[in-house]
Amino acid sequence: MKPIIETAAVEGRHIVKNFRLGDTVTEVLRDVSLRVMPGEFVSIMGPSGSGKSTLLYILGGLDTPTGGRVLLNGTDISSFGDEKMSGLRRRSIGFVFQFYNLIPNLNVEENIMLPLLLDGQKMERCKDRLDRILDMVGLTGADTRPGSYPAASSSVWQSPARSSAIPEFSSPTSPPVISTRKPAPIS
């Protein structure tokens, strides 16, 4: 009987990342390989400046490696162009950034639903998803009317806006989440 080989949700193979400034080359990642299976949770830890964020950006298609390959659900995304990569990120990868990246001239609903709006979906058709996100972060029934902007709403809106990036884990084929959010210190 043949063993069942499951495809990794995200895989980095021999990733190298160098940055060049003039004649100086700084090696940030050297031959990093990693497999994250569907449903698996992984923490990447290390000292400041060790390349954690760079690795996450590369695995999520926000940056390209100097060498090596990145596979998302078995598809090599290393050579995708900007347009193809943008579509892939909108449809297949959830990002939870360390900094909130809210767009100040969009209202709360628009910030939360931005990935779907960029994908051409109409806000009216996304209302159920918006309600689930607000419920997930404990803000069901909160003020989300148009004109409720992030700057005026303070940090209460940062959690649901970040939560819009979290895919619903309803099946083993749910997209991976690439997170660059640092955990809060333990008090």
TORMI-99811 format. One record per residue: x, y, z of N, C-alpha, C, O in turn; chain. Coordinates in nm, 3 decimals, padded with zeros to 5 digits, m for minus. Example, Ala and Ser with C-alpha at 12.3 -4.5 7.8 and 13.67 -1.06 7.14 Angstrom:
BEGIN
R      n.xx      n.yy      n.zz     ca.xx     ca.yy     ca.zz      c.xx      c.yy      c.zz      o.xx      o.yy      o.zz   c
R    01.319   m00.569    00.780    01.230   m00.450    00.780    01.320   m00.330    00.780    01.424   m00.332    00.846   A
R    01.285   m00.225    00.708    01.367   m00.106    00.714    01.290    00.003    00.787    01.341    00.114    00.804   A
***
This chain:
BEGIN
R      n.xx      n.yy      n.zz     ca.xx     ca.yy     ca.zz      c.xx      c.yy      c.zz      o.xx      o.yy      o.zz   c
R    00.084   m00.118    00.000    00.000    00.000    00.000    00.089    00.125    00.000    00.182    00.135    00.079   A
R    00.059    00.219   m00.089    00.138    00.342   m00.099    00.097    00.438    00.013   m00.021    00.449    00.046   A
R    00.196    00.508    00.072    00.161    00.608    00.172    00.094    00.728    00.106    00.124    00.764   m00.008   A
R    00.002    00.788    00.179   m00.066    00.908    00.129    00.026    01.027    00.158    00.064    01.051    00.273   A
R    00.059    01.100    00.055    00.145    01.218    00.070    00.057    01.341    00.057    00.002    01.368   m00.050   A
R    00.045    01.415    00.165   m00.037    01.535    00.167    00.045    01.654    00.118    00.162    01.668    00.152   A
R   m00.018    01.739    00.038    00.048    01.858   m00.013    00.055    01.963    00.096   m00.043    01.987    00.167   A
R    00.171    02.025    00.110    00.188    02.132    00.209    00.104    02.252    00.169    00.090    02.283    00.051   A
R    00.047    02.321    00.268   m00.025    02.445    00.243    00.072    02.551    00.192    00.045    02.621    00.094   A
R    00.186    02.562    00.259    00.294    02.655    00.221    00.425    02.581    00.238    00.448    02.513    00.338   A
R    00.511    02.597    00.139    00.642    02.533    00.148    00.748    02.625    00.091    00.732    02.682   m00.017   A
R    00.856    02.639    00.164    00.972    02.712    00.116    01.086    02.613    00.098    01.115    02.534    00.188   A
R    01.149    02.616   m00.019    01.258    02.524   m00.048    01.386    02.601   m00.075    01.398    02.673   m00.174   A
R    01.481    02.585    00.016    01.615    02.644   m00.001    01.609    02.795   m00.030    01.675    02.845   m00.120   A
R    01.528    02.865    00.049    01.508    03.009    00.027    01.633    03.086    00.068    01.691    03.065    00.175   A
R    01.672    03.176   m00.020    01.784    03.267    00.003    01.730    03.407   m00.023    01.657    03.430   m00.118   A
R    01.768    03.502    00.063    01.732    03.641    00.039    01.851    03.729    00.074    01.899    03.728    00.187   A
R    01.896    03.804   m00.025    02.004    03.900   m00.007    01.952    04.038   m00.041    01.870    04.054   m00.131   A
R    02.001    04.137    00.031    01.972    04.276   m00.001    02.103    04.343   m00.041    02.206    04.320    00.021   A
R    02.097    04.424   m00.144    02.217    04.493   m00.193    02.200    04.642   m00.174    02.097    04.699   m00.208   A
R    02.302    04.704   m00.118    02.308    04.849   m00.107    02.446    04.890   m00.156    02.546    04.874   m00.087   A
R    02.449    04.943   m00.278    02.578    04.973   m00.341    02.655    04.845   m00.364    02.605    04.752   m00.426   A
R    02.778    04.841   m00.315    02.862    04.722   m00.330    02.844    04.623   m00.215    02.904    04.515   m00.216   A
R    02.763    04.659   m00.116    02.746    04.574    00.002    02.625    04.483   m00.015    02.515    04.529   m00.044   A
R    02.647    04.353    00.004    02.539    04.254   m00.002    02.519    04.200    00.139    02.613    04.152    00.203   A
R    02.395    04.208    00.187    02.361    04.154    00.319    02.277    04.029    00.299    02.170    04.034    00.237   A
R    02.325    03.918    00.351    02.254    03.792    00.342    02.158    03.783    00.460    02.200    03.775    00.576   A
R    02.028    03.783    00.431    01.926    03.782    00.536    01.877    03.639    00.562    01.860    03.599    00.676   A
R    01.855    03.564    00.454    01.812    03.425    00.466    01.908    03.338    00.385    01.940    03.369    00.271   A
R    01.953    03.228    00.446    02.046    03.139    00.379    01.993    02.996    00.384    01.993    02.933    00.490   A
R    01.947    02.945    00.272    01.905    02.806    00.256    01.799    02.765    00.360    01.816    02.667    00.432   A
R    01.691    02.842    00.367    01.583    02.813    00.461    01.478    02.726    00.391    01.428    02.760    00.285   A
R    01.447    02.613    00.453    01.342    02.525    00.403    01.241    02.501    00.513    01.278    02.488    00.630   A
R    01.114    02.495    00.475    01.007    02.482    00.574    00.881    02.432    00.504    00.853    02.472    00.391   A
R    00.807    02.346    00.572    00.678    02.295    00.521    00.573    02.318    00.628    00.593    02.283    00.744   A
R    00.461    02.376    00.588    00.349    02.396    00.678    00.231    02.322    00.616    00.185    02.355    00.507   A
R    00.184    02.222    00.687    00.076    02.138    00.637   m00.060    02.202    00.665   m00.072    02.284    00.756   A
R   m00.163    02.166    00.587   m00.297    02.222    00.612   m00.341    02.198    00.756   m00.327    02.088    00.809   A
R   m00.394    02.302    00.819   m00.442    02.292    00.957   m00.334    02.306    01.061   m00.365    02.310    01.180   A
R   m00.210    02.315    01.021   m00.098    02.325    01.114   m00.073    02.471    01.151   m00.083    02.559    01.065   A
R   m00.042    02.496    01.277   m00.008    02.629    01.324    00.142    02.631    01.353    00.194    02.540    01.418   A
R    00.211    02.733    01.305    00.356    02.740    01.318    00.393    02.878    01.369    00.339    02.979    01.325   A
R    00.486    02.882    01.462    00.544    03.008    01.509    00.687    03.016    01.461    00.762    02.918    01.469   A
R    00.724    03.131    01.411    00.863    03.154    01.370    00.919    03.256    01.467    00.873    03.370    01.473   A
R    01.018    03.214    01.543    01.072    03.300    01.648    01.221    03.321    01.626    01.290    03.238    01.568   A
R    01.268    03.434    01.674    01.410    03.465    01.666    01.432    03.609    01.706    01.336    03.685    01.722   A
R    01.557    03.647    01.723    01.586    03.784    01.764    01.552    03.885    01.654    01.539    03.849    01.537   A
R    01.538    04.008    01.694    01.512    04.116    01.600    01.621    04.117    01.492    01.740    04.106    01.522   A
R    01.579    04.130    01.367    01.675    04.136    01.258    01.720    04.002    01.205    01.811    03.996    01.122   A
R    01.659    03.893    01.252    01.705    03.760    01.210    01.640    03.711    01.080    01.676    03.604    01.030   A
R    01.543    03.787    01.024    01.484    03.751    00.897    01.344    03.691    00.904    01.292    03.643    00.804   A
R    01.282    03.695    01.023    01.148    03.636    01.038    01.047    03.702    00.945    00.978    03.633    00.870   A
R    01.038    03.833    00.948    00.942    03.904    00.863    00.975    03.885    00.716    00.884    03.869    00.634   A
R    01.101    03.887    00.682    01.141    03.865    00.543    01.094    03.729    00.496    01.041    03.717    00.385   A
R    01.113    03.626    00.577    01.068    03.492    00.542    00.916    03.489    00.523    00.867    03.431    00.426   A
R    00.842    03.551    00.614    00.696    03.552    00.603    00.650    03.629    00.479    00.555    03.587    00.412   A
R    00.716    03.738    00.448    00.681    03.814    00.328    00.705    03.729    00.203    00.624    03.732    00.110   A
R    00.814    03.656    00.201    00.844    03.570    00.085    00.743    03.457    00.076    00.693    03.429   m00.033   A
R    00.712    03.391    00.187    00.616    03.280    00.185    00.477    03.328    00.143    00.400    03.252    00.084   A
R    00.444    03.452    00.174    00.314    03.508    00.139    00.309    03.578    00.005    00.206    03.633   m00.032   A
R    00.420    03.578   m00.068    00.421    03.639   m00.199    00.428    03.790   m00.199    00.401    03.853   m00.301   A
R    00.465    03.849   m00.086    00.482    03.994   m00.081    00.622    04.037   m00.123    00.646    04.154   m00.153   A
R    00.715    03.942   m00.125    00.853    03.967   m00.165    00.900    03.843   m00.239    00.841    03.735   m00.226   A
R    01.005    03.856   m00.317    01.058    03.743   m00.391    01.193    03.701   m00.334    01.271    03.786   m00.290   A
R    01.220    03.571   m00.334    01.349    03.526   m00.284    01.459    03.554   m00.386    01.433    03.560   m00.506   A
R    01.581    03.570   m00.339    01.696    03.579   m00.427    01.722    03.442   m00.489    01.767    03.432   m00.603   A
R    01.695    03.338   m00.413    01.709    03.201   m00.460    01.611    03.111   m00.388    01.556    03.148   m00.284   A
R    01.588    02.993   m00.443    01.495    02.899   m00.383    01.356    02.912   m00.442    01.333    02.990   m00.534   A
R    01.264    02.834   m00.387    01.128    02.831   m00.440    01.026    02.837   m00.327    01.053    02.797   m00.214   A
R    00.908    02.889   m00.361    00.795    02.893   m00.269    00.678    02.822   m00.337    00.644    02.853   m00.451   A
R    00.618    02.728   m00.266    00.502    02.656   m00.318    00.382    02.683   m00.229    00.392    02.677   m00.106   A
R    00.269    02.713   m00.289    00.144    02.734   m00.219    00.049    02.626   m00.266    00.010    02.623   m00.383   A
R    00.011    02.536   m00.176   m00.073    02.421   m00.211   m00.018    02.345   m00.331   m00.092    02.300   m00.418   A
R    00.115    02.331   m00.334    00.180    02.253   m00.439    00.214    02.329   m00.565    00.283    02.275   m00.652   A
R    00.168    02.453   m00.578    00.196    02.535   m00.697    00.315    02.625   m00.670    00.316    02.699   m00.571   A
R    00.414    02.619   m00.756    00.532    02.704   m00.742    00.495    02.847   m00.781    00.466    02.874   m00.897   A
R    00.497    02.937   m00.683    00.459    03.077   m00.707    00.582    03.166   m00.723    00.569    03.287   m00.738   A
R    00.700    03.107   m00.722    00.825    03.183   m00.724    00.840    03.273   m00.846    00.902    03.378   m00.838   A
R    00.782    03.232   m00.958    00.802    03.310   m01.081    00.676    03.385   m01.124    00.670    03.436   m01.236   A
R    00.575    03.391   m01.039    00.452    03.464   m01.073    00.484    03.613   m01.091    00.564    03.669   m01.016   A
R    00.421    03.676   m01.190    00.433    03.820   m01.209    00.345    03.893   m01.109    00.270    03.832   m01.034   A
R    00.356    04.026   m01.108    00.282    04.109   m01.012    00.131    04.088   m01.019    00.066    04.073   m00.915   A
R    00.075    04.088   m01.139   m00.070    04.078   m01.153   m00.121    03.942   m01.104   m00.219    03.935   m01.030   A
R   m00.054    03.837   m01.145   m00.096    03.703   m01.104   m00.078    03.686   m00.953   m00.162    03.624   m00.887   A
R    00.030    03.740   m00.898    00.056    03.730   m00.755   m00.047    03.810   m00.675   m00.090    03.766   m00.569   A
R   m00.087    03.927   m00.725   m00.188    04.007   m00.656   m00.320    03.932   m00.645   m00.383    03.930   m00.540   A
R   m00.362    03.870   m00.755   m00.485    03.791   m00.753   m00.475    03.674   m00.658   m00.570    03.645   m00.584   A
R   m00.362    03.607   m00.658   m00.341    03.494   m00.568   m00.348    03.538   m00.422   m00.411    03.471   m00.339   A
R   m00.284    03.650   m00.390   m00.287    03.699   m00.252   m00.428    03.733   m00.208   m00.468    03.702   m00.096   A
R   m00.505    03.797   m00.296   m00.643    03.835   m00.260   m00.731    03.714   m00.236   m00.817    03.717   m00.148   A
R   m00.710    03.607   m00.312   m00.801    03.493   m00.307   m00.753    03.379   m00.218   m00.833    03.297   m00.174   A
R   m00.623    03.372   m00.192   m00.570    03.250   m00.130   m00.490    03.269   m00.003   m00.459    03.171    00.065   A
R   m00.456    03.392    00.032   m00.369    03.414    00.147   m00.428    03.522    00.234   m00.465    03.629    00.185   A
R   m00.438    03.497    00.364   m00.483    03.599    00.458   m00.362    03.659    00.528   m00.275    03.585    00.574   A
R   m00.355    03.789    00.537   m00.245    03.857    00.603   m00.295    03.928    00.728   m00.397    03.996    00.725   A
R   m00.225    03.911    00.837   m00.254    03.983    00.959   m00.125    04.058    00.992   m00.031    04.002    01.047   A
R   m00.122    04.185    00.957    00.001    04.263    00.970    00.022    04.310    01.112   m00.072    04.330    01.188   A
R    00.150    04.329    01.145    00.187    04.381    01.277    00.129    04.521    01.294    00.079    04.556    01.401   A
R    00.135    04.601    01.188    00.075    04.733    01.191   m00.054    04.721    01.110   m00.060    04.643    01.015   A
R   m00.154    04.796    01.146   m00.288    04.767    01.102   m00.316    04.794    00.955   m00.408    04.734    00.899   A
R   m00.240    04.880    00.892   m00.257    04.907    00.749   m00.400    04.942    00.711   m00.447    04.905    00.604   A
R   m00.468    05.015    00.798   m00.603    05.060    00.765   m00.592    05.181    00.672   m00.498    05.260    00.682   A
R   m00.686    05.192    00.583   m00.687    05.302    00.488   m00.780    05.409    00.543   m00.900    05.388    00.553   A
R   m00.723    05.525    00.579   m00.799    05.626    00.654   m00.919    05.683    00.580   m01.015    05.726    00.645   A
R   m00.918    05.685    00.446   m01.032    05.744    00.376   m01.139    05.641    00.341   m01.235    05.673    00.271   A
R   m01.123    05.516    00.387   m01.228    05.415    00.373   m01.299    05.401    00.506   m01.236    05.410    00.612   A
R   m01.430    05.378    00.502   m01.500    05.358    00.628   m01.468    05.220    00.683   m01.396    05.142    00.620   A
R   m01.520    05.190    00.799   m01.488    05.066    00.868   m01.526    04.944    00.784   m01.446    04.852    00.767   A
R   m01.649    04.944    00.732   m01.693    04.830    00.650   m01.601    04.811    00.529   m01.564    04.698    00.498   A
R   m01.565    04.919    00.462   m01.479    04.909    00.344   m01.341    04.856    00.379   m01.285    04.777    00.304   A
R   m01.285    04.898    00.493   m01.155    04.847    00.536   m01.162    04.697    00.564   m01.073    04.621    00.525   A
R   m01.268    04.655    00.630   m01.282    04.513    00.663   m01.299    04.430    00.537   m01.243    04.321    00.525   A
R   m01.375    04.482    00.442   m01.410    04.405    00.323   m01.320    04.434    00.203   m01.347    04.384    00.093   A
R   m01.215    04.512    00.220   m01.130    04.554    00.109   m01.083    04.438    00.020   m01.089    04.452   m00.102   A
R   m01.036    04.326    00.075   m00.991    04.218   m00.016   m01.101    04.170   m00.111   m01.073    04.141   m00.227   A
R   m01.224    04.161   m00.063   m01.334    04.116   m00.149   m01.373    04.225   m00.249   m01.406    04.196   m00.363   A
R   m01.368    04.351   m00.205   m01.401    04.461   m00.296   m01.298    04.469   m00.408   m01.334    04.493   m00.523   A
R   m01.170    04.449   m00.375   m01.065    04.449   m00.477   m01.083    04.335   m00.577   m01.038    04.343   m00.691   A
R   m01.148    04.230   m00.532   m01.171    04.115   m00.618   m01.298    04.132   m00.702   m01.340    04.040   m00.771   A
R   m01.361    04.252   m00.696   m01.475    04.282   m00.780   m01.610    04.244   m00.721   m01.712    04.254   m00.789   A
R   m01.612    04.200   m00.595   m01.739    04.163   m00.534   m01.809    04.289   m00.482   m01.744    04.387   m00.446   A
R   m01.939    04.285   m00.480   m02.019    04.399   m00.434   m02.039    04.391   m00.283   m02.059    04.283   m00.228   A
R   m02.033    04.506   m00.217   m02.046    04.513   m00.072   m02.176    04.448   m00.024   m02.177    04.381    00.079   A
R   m02.284    04.468   m00.098   m02.413    04.412   m00.058   m02.406    04.259   m00.049   m02.471    04.199    00.037   A
R   m02.328    04.197   m00.136   m02.319    04.051   m00.139   m02.226    03.999   m00.031   m02.222    03.879   m00.004   A
R   m02.150    04.088    00.032   m02.053    04.048    00.134   m02.104    04.072    00.276   m02.030    04.051    00.372   A
R   m02.227    04.116    00.290   m02.281    04.154    00.421   m02.274    04.040    00.522   m02.242    04.065    00.639   A
R   m02.303    03.916    00.481   m02.297    03.803    00.574   m02.155    03.785    00.627   m02.136    03.760    00.746   A
R   m02.057    03.797    00.540   m01.916    03.782    00.581   m01.879    03.891    00.681   m01.812    03.865    00.781   A
R   m01.921    04.013    00.653   m01.895    04.125    00.743   m01.955    04.097    00.881   m01.889    04.118    00.983   A
R   m02.079    04.049    00.883   m02.145    04.019    01.011   m02.069    03.909    01.087   m02.056    03.917    01.209   A
R   m02.020    03.807    01.017   m01.944    03.699    01.082   m01.813    03.752    01.141   m01.774    03.712    01.251   A
R   m01.747    03.843    01.070   m01.621    03.900    01.119   m01.648    03.983    01.244   m01.576    03.970    01.343   A
R   m01.750    04.068    01.240   m01.782    04.150    01.356   m01.820    04.062    01.476   m01.783    04.093    01.589   A
R   m01.893    03.954    01.451   m01.929    03.861    01.557   m01.805    03.791    01.613   m01.792    03.773    01.734   A
R   m01.714    03.751    01.524   m01.593    03.680    01.565   m01.509    03.762    01.663   m01.445    03.705    01.752   A
R   m01.509    03.894    01.647   m01.427    03.978    01.735   m01.510    04.048    01.842   m01.463    04.140    01.909   A
R   m01.636    04.005    01.858   m01.719    04.057    01.966   m01.776    04.195    01.941   m01.805    04.266    02.036   A
R   m01.792    04.234    01.816   m01.845    04.367    01.786   m01.978    04.363    01.712   m02.012    04.458    01.641   A
R   m02.053    04.254    01.727   m02.185    04.246    01.665   m02.271    04.361    01.717   m02.278    04.385    01.837   A
R   m02.336    04.430    01.625   m02.422    04.541    01.663   m02.349    04.672    01.685   m02.412    04.773    01.719   A
R   m02.218    04.675    01.668   m02.142    04.798    01.686   m02.168    04.893    01.569   m02.223    04.853    01.466   A
R   m02.128    05.016    01.585   m02.150    05.119    01.484   m02.056    05.099    01.366   m01.936    05.128    01.376   A
R   m02.109    05.048    01.254   m02.029    05.031    01.133   m02.086    05.112    01.018   m02.056    05.086    00.902   A
R   m02.168    05.209    01.051   m02.234    05.286    00.945   m02.131    05.361    00.861   m02.022    05.393    00.909   A
R   m02.166    05.389    00.735   m02.077    05.471    00.653   m02.048    05.602    00.726   m02.137    05.661    00.788   A
R   m01.927    05.646    00.718   m01.886    05.766    00.790   m01.814    05.731    00.919   m01.759    05.820    00.985   A
R   m01.813    05.605    00.956   m01.739    05.560    01.074   m01.600    05.519    01.026   m01.580    05.408    00.976   A
R   m01.506    05.609    01.040   m01.372    05.590    00.985   m01.274    05.545    01.091   m01.291    05.578    01.209   A
R   m01.170    05.470    01.052   m01.074    05.414    01.149   m01.011    05.516    01.241   m00.999    05.491    01.361   A
R   m00.971    05.631    01.188   m00.904    05.730    01.272   m00.997    05.778    01.383   m00.955    05.798    01.497   A
R   m01.124    05.796    01.348   m01.222    05.841    01.447   m01.262    05.727    01.540   m01.303    05.750    01.654   A
R   m01.249    05.605    01.493   m01.296    05.489    01.569   m01.190    05.432    01.661   m01.220    05.345    01.743   A
R   m01.069    05.477    01.650   m00.955    05.431    01.729   m00.932    05.282    01.714   m00.971    05.222    01.613   A
R   m00.871    05.222    01.812   m00.827    05.084    01.801   m00.939    04.982    01.803   m00.915    04.865    01.775   A
R   m01.061    05.023    01.836   m01.170    04.926    01.840   m01.192    04.863    01.704   m01.240    04.750    01.695   A
R   m01.158    04.934    01.595   m01.179    04.881    01.460   m01.058    04.807    01.406   m01.068    04.744    01.301   A
R   m00.948    04.812    01.474   m00.829    04.747    01.421   m00.841    04.595    01.424   m00.793    04.528    01.333   A
R   m00.905    04.540    01.526   m00.922    04.394    01.532   m01.010    04.341    01.420   m00.970    04.246    01.353   A
R   m01.130    04.398    01.396   m01.208    04.343    01.286   m01.143    04.364    01.150   m01.158    04.279    01.062   A
R   m01.072    04.474    01.132   m01.006    04.494    01.003   m00.898    04.388    00.984   m00.882    04.336    00.874   A
R   m00.825    04.357    01.090   m00.727    04.249    01.081   m00.797    04.116    01.060   m00.749    04.031    00.985   A
R   m00.911    04.096    01.126   m00.981    03.969    01.117   m01.032    03.940    00.978   m01.054    03.824    00.943   A
R   m01.052    04.043    00.897   m01.099    04.018    00.761   m00.999    03.935    00.682   m01.035    03.873    00.582   A
R   m00.875    03.934    00.726   m00.772    03.856    00.658   m00.773    03.710    00.700   m00.712    03.627    00.633   A
R   m00.842    03.678    00.807   m00.841    03.541    00.857   m00.944    03.460    00.782   m01.064    03.486    00.792   A
R   m00.899    03.360    00.706   m00.996    03.278    00.635   m01.078    03.196    00.732   m01.034    03.168    00.844   A
R   m01.196    03.157    00.689   m01.279    03.071    00.773   m01.230    02.929    00.756   m01.228    02.876    00.644   A
R   m01.190    02.866    00.865   m01.132    02.734    00.860   m01.241    02.628    00.860   m01.254    02.550    00.954   A
R   m01.320    02.626    00.753   m01.432    02.534    00.746   m01.396    02.405    00.675   m01.473    02.309    00.679   A
R   m01.281    02.402    00.610   m01.243    02.280    00.538   m01.092    02.270    00.534   m01.022    02.368    00.556   A
R   m01.042    02.150    00.505   m00.896    02.133    00.496   m00.836    02.210    00.380   m00.714    02.226    00.374   A
R   m00.919    02.259    00.287   m00.865    02.333    00.173   m00.869    02.484    00.196   m00.844    02.560    00.102   A
R   m00.899    02.528    00.318   m00.898    02.671    00.347   m00.759    02.725    00.320   m00.660    02.655    00.338   A
R   m00.751    02.852    00.275   m00.620    02.907    00.243   m00.534    02.925    00.367   m00.586    02.942    00.478   A
R   m00.402    02.922    00.349   m00.314    02.945    00.463   m00.321    03.091    00.507   m00.363    03.178    00.430   A
R   m00.281    03.116    00.629   m00.271    03.252    00.681   m00.124    03.281    00.702   m00.053    03.202    00.766   A
R   m00.079    03.390    00.651    00.058    03.436    00.675    00.046    03.554    00.769   m00.013    03.655    00.733   A
R    00.102    03.542    00.888    00.085    03.646    00.990    00.219    03.711    01.022    00.318    03.642    01.046   A
R    00.221    03.843    01.023    00.340    03.913    01.067    00.315    03.990    01.196    00.390    04.081    01.231   A
R    00.209    03.955    01.265    00.174    04.021    01.391    00.254    03.963    01.505    00.255    03.841    01.526   A
R    00.321    04.048    01.577    00.396    04.002    01.694    00.297    03.981    01.809    00.206    04.062    01.827   A
R    00.314    03.875    01.886    00.225    03.853    01.999    00.247    03.958    02.107    00.356    04.015    02.120   A
R    00.144    03.982    02.184    00.155    04.075    02.296    00.245    04.014    02.403    00.244    03.892    02.423   A
R    00.322    04.097    02.473    00.405    04.043    02.580    00.320    03.983    02.692    00.210    04.030    02.721   A
R    00.372    03.881    02.754    00.302    03.818    02.867    00.325    03.903    02.991    00.439    03.937    03.024   A
R    00.215    03.938    03.059    00.231    04.024    03.177    00.229    03.944    03.305    00.242    04.000    03.414   A
***
